[in-house]
Amino acid sequence: MTTLFEVKTDVTTTSIYQAVGQLMLNGFAQQPEVAKVLVIPQKPTKETEHALKKLRIKVLTYEWKAGKPIIPSLDGLLP
């Protein structure tokens, strides 16, 4: 495995904290270290984005169209 994704349906503080915990714990178990990506429906606050960057967690946003999640691109997220 090279990349670990955690998908959330909102950007509440609770969801972000859960995602970070899951990514860090599950990512730590992988050797060699894997890339960690938080997938959320909108950009987080600047402060949260800064903290995620320091934790080496990338952010991927998606949107809903006709009841389906649309992810614009994985460019730059996969090794």
ROLO-510470 format. One line per field, with one value per residue: x, y, z of N, C-alpha, C in turn; residue in one letter. Coordinates in nm, 3 decimals, always signed. Each point is the difference from the previous one (the first is absolute). Layout:
! ROLO-510470
nc1	c(X	...)
nc2	c(Y	...)
nc3	c(Z	...)
cac1	c(X	...)
cac2	c(Y	...)
cac3	c(Z	...)
cc1	c(X	...)
cc2	c(Y	...)
cc3	c(Z	...)
residuo	c(A	...)
//
This chain:
! ROLO-510470
nc1	c(+0.085	-0.039	-0.134	-0.024	-0.126	-0.046	-0.123	-0.034	-0.122	+0.075	+0.009	-0.085	+0.022	-0.111	-0.052	+0.050	-0.032	-0.117	-0.008	+0.044	-0.077	-0.098	+0.027	+0.017	-0.101	-0.085	+0.040	+0.002	-0.106	+0.006	+0.071	+0.062	+0.031	-0.130	-0.042	-0.037	-0.126	-0.040	-0.110	-0.029	-0.127	+0.085	+0.066	+0.098	-0.011	+0.050	-0.048	-0.113	-0.007	+0.039	-0.086	-0.090	+0.043	+0.003	-0.119	+0.028	-0.117	-0.015	-0.056	-0.103	-0.051	-0.126	-0.084	-0.125	-0.022	-0.129	+0.026	+0.103	+0.094	+0.044	+0.105	+0.040	+0.093	+0.078	+0.016	+0.122	-0.097	+0.022	+0.073)
nc2	c(-0.117	+0.097	-0.006	+0.070	-0.029	+0.113	-0.049	+0.127	+0.004	+0.046	+0.127	-0.064	+0.065	-0.058	+0.025	+0.122	+0.012	-0.055	+0.074	+0.104	-0.035	-0.023	+0.112	+0.064	-0.055	+0.003	+0.124	+0.014	-0.078	+0.087	-0.096	+0.078	+0.120	+0.017	+0.046	+0.108	-0.035	+0.120	-0.071	+0.127	+0.037	+0.057	+0.108	-0.043	+0.045	+0.121	+0.016	-0.063	+0.071	+0.101	-0.035	-0.025	+0.113	+0.052	-0.060	+0.066	+0.064	-0.058	+0.103	-0.079	+0.098	-0.025	-0.019	+0.029	-0.087	+0.030	+0.029	+0.044	-0.055	+0.122	-0.074	+0.127	-0.035	-0.099	+0.092	-0.043	-0.091	-0.059	-0.086)
nc3	c(+0.000	-0.081	-0.001	+0.110	-0.031	+0.051	-0.020	+0.002	+0.052	+0.098	+0.034	+0.077	+0.111	+0.038	-0.119	+0.006	+0.129	-0.030	-0.108	+0.068	+0.101	-0.086	-0.066	+0.113	+0.062	-0.099	-0.019	+0.132	-0.013	-0.099	-0.050	-0.082	+0.046	+0.017	-0.117	+0.067	-0.037	+0.039	-0.021	-0.031	+0.031	+0.083	-0.039	+0.079	+0.123	-0.011	+0.122	-0.034	-0.111	+0.075	+0.094	-0.095	-0.052	+0.122	+0.001	-0.111	+0.021	-0.119	-0.061	-0.019	-0.075	+0.031	-0.101	+0.030	-0.097	-0.007	+0.128	-0.073	+0.075	-0.026	-0.033	+0.005	+0.089	-0.029	-0.093	+0.017	+0.003	-0.115	+0.069)
cac1	c(-0.085	+0.078	-0.081	-0.112	-0.104	-0.108	-0.106	-0.102	-0.110	-0.012	+0.126	-0.013	+0.119	-0.002	+0.038	+0.141	+0.080	-0.010	+0.077	+0.142	+0.034	-0.001	+0.113	+0.127	+0.013	+0.007	+0.119	+0.117	+0.012	+0.050	+0.143	+0.047	-0.104	-0.089	-0.057	-0.130	-0.086	-0.133	-0.094	-0.113	-0.081	+0.038	+0.130	-0.005	+0.044	+0.144	+0.071	-0.003	+0.082	+0.139	+0.030	+0.005	+0.125	+0.107	-0.014	+0.023	-0.126	-0.047	-0.145	-0.066	-0.141	-0.092	-0.132	-0.109	-0.076	-0.101	+0.005	+0.125	+0.118	+0.089	+0.134	+0.055	+0.127	+0.092	+0.135	+0.082	-0.032	+0.049	+0.145)
cac2	c(+0.117	+0.123	+0.115	-0.029	+0.101	+0.004	+0.080	+0.052	+0.065	+0.139	+0.055	+0.040	-0.026	-0.142	-0.081	+0.025	-0.065	-0.145	-0.033	+0.014	-0.114	-0.122	+0.005	-0.012	-0.135	-0.100	+0.028	-0.039	-0.146	-0.038	+0.015	+0.134	+0.101	+0.026	+0.134	+0.009	+0.096	+0.024	+0.031	+0.072	+0.070	+0.141	+0.032	+0.031	+0.135	+0.022	-0.053	-0.145	-0.036	+0.015	-0.110	-0.123	+0.003	-0.034	-0.144	-0.067	-0.053	+0.076	+0.018	-0.013	+0.036	-0.054	+0.062	-0.089	+0.035	-0.101	-0.107	-0.075	+0.080	+0.027	+0.037	+0.065	-0.052	-0.057	+0.049	+0.046	-0.069	-0.137	-0.008)
cac3	c(+0.000	-0.007	+0.040	+0.088	-0.011	+0.099	-0.060	+0.090	-0.071	+0.046	+0.052	+0.140	+0.080	+0.037	-0.116	-0.031	+0.103	-0.022	-0.120	+0.032	+0.085	-0.080	-0.093	+0.072	+0.057	-0.106	-0.079	+0.078	-0.008	-0.132	-0.024	+0.032	+0.023	-0.113	-0.010	+0.067	-0.070	+0.056	-0.108	+0.062	-0.100	-0.020	+0.060	+0.143	+0.033	-0.021	+0.116	-0.010	-0.116	+0.042	+0.092	-0.079	-0.077	+0.095	+0.028	-0.128	-0.050	-0.115	-0.004	-0.130	+0.015	-0.100	+0.001	-0.040	-0.120	-0.031	+0.099	-0.008	+0.034	-0.111	+0.042	-0.119	-0.048	+0.099	-0.034	+0.111	+0.124	-0.003	-0.027)
cc1	c(+0.090	-0.075	-0.118	-0.098	-0.097	-0.104	-0.102	-0.105	-0.024	+0.135	-0.015	+0.130	+0.008	+0.045	+0.147	+0.088	-0.003	+0.087	+0.150	+0.046	+0.009	+0.119	+0.132	+0.019	+0.015	+0.123	+0.127	+0.027	+0.060	+0.150	+0.030	-0.117	-0.080	-0.041	-0.139	-0.083	-0.136	-0.090	-0.125	-0.074	+0.031	+0.132	-0.017	+0.041	+0.150	+0.081	+0.008	+0.087	+0.149	+0.042	+0.011	+0.130	+0.117	-0.001	+0.025	-0.123	-0.046	-0.153	-0.050	-0.147	-0.081	-0.130	-0.103	-0.068	-0.092	+0.012	+0.126	+0.117	+0.093	+0.134	+0.072	+0.129	+0.080	+0.143	+0.072	-0.026	+0.057	+0.149	+0.030)
cc2	c(+0.123	+0.122	-0.046	+0.116	-0.012	+0.097	+0.041	+0.075	+0.143	+0.045	+0.053	-0.034	-0.148	-0.089	+0.016	-0.071	-0.152	-0.042	+0.005	-0.118	-0.129	-0.004	-0.021	-0.141	-0.106	+0.020	-0.043	-0.149	-0.047	+0.027	-0.042	+0.096	+0.026	+0.147	-0.003	+0.111	+0.005	+0.047	+0.059	+0.084	+0.149	+0.025	+0.027	+0.145	+0.010	-0.061	-0.153	-0.048	+0.007	-0.116	-0.132	-0.008	-0.038	-0.148	-0.085	-0.077	+0.091	+0.006	-0.009	+0.033	-0.061	+0.078	-0.103	+0.054	-0.116	-0.120	-0.084	+0.090	+0.013	+0.048	+0.056	-0.063	-0.059	+0.044	+0.052	-0.071	-0.141	-0.002	-0.050)
cc3	c(+0.000	+0.051	+0.083	-0.008	+0.116	-0.054	+0.106	-0.081	+0.046	+0.053	+0.142	+0.073	+0.037	-0.116	-0.034	+0.102	-0.015	-0.118	+0.028	+0.085	-0.078	-0.097	+0.072	+0.056	-0.108	-0.088	+0.071	-0.012	-0.132	-0.011	-0.142	+0.015	-0.128	-0.002	+0.063	-0.065	+0.069	-0.114	+0.064	-0.105	-0.020	+0.069	+0.149	+0.023	-0.024	+0.115	-0.006	-0.115	+0.035	+0.092	-0.076	-0.080	+0.090	+0.035	-0.125	-0.048	-0.113	+0.003	-0.144	+0.021	-0.114	+0.007	-0.046	-0.125	-0.032	+0.093	-0.001	+0.040	-0.121	+0.057	-0.122	-0.052	+0.116	-0.027	+0.123	+0.131	+0.006	-0.033	-0.139)
residuo	c(M	T	T	L	F	E	V	K	T	D	V	T	T	T	S	I	Y	Q	A	V	G	Q	L	M	L	N	G	F	A	Q	Q	P	E	V	A	K	V	L	V	I	P	Q	K	P	T	K	E	T	E	H	A	L	K	K	L	R	I	K	V	L	T	Y	E	W	K	A	G	K	P	I	I	P	S	L	D	G	L	L	P)
//
